[in-house]
């Protein structure tokens, strides 16, 4: 999954996550795992990775069992 050239093809990353969640009935935990995997596999500098992982953890904690 990616958001390559969303202005041309549509499908920004949040749209793609929603579509995956709906299509495959993914849990909040599975969505968070996908996001974490993408950050860990990225070429982002370590400090930026840490920031992004903190954001994902915060989002996941805020879900409190809810689905996005």
C-alpha positions, -999 to +999 in steps of 0.1 A: +000+000+000+012+035-007+001+069-017+023+074-048+012+105-067-022+110-049-029+142-067-029+123-100-044+090-090-064+100-059-061+078-028-042+098-002-027+076+025-056+080+049-080+070+021-059+039+014-059+029+051-097+033+052-101+012+021-078-015+034-097-015+068-130-018+051-120-043+024-101-067+048-120-059+080-087-049+097-086-041+134-071-010+149-042-031+160-036-043+124-038-008+110-013+004+136+010-025+127+009-015+091+017+020+099+046+010+122+060-013+096+059+014+070+079+038+093+104+011+102+110+003+066+113+039+055+145+059+047+135+085+073+162+096+097+161+080+131+147+111+148+119+114+123+111+077+127+108+081+164+084+111+160+063+091+136+062+060+158+051+082+187+023+096+166+012+061+157+012+050+193-008+081+203-033+075+176-036+038+186-040+047+223-067+073+214-088+047+195-099+029+227-113+000+208-129+022+181-124+016+144-111+045+123 
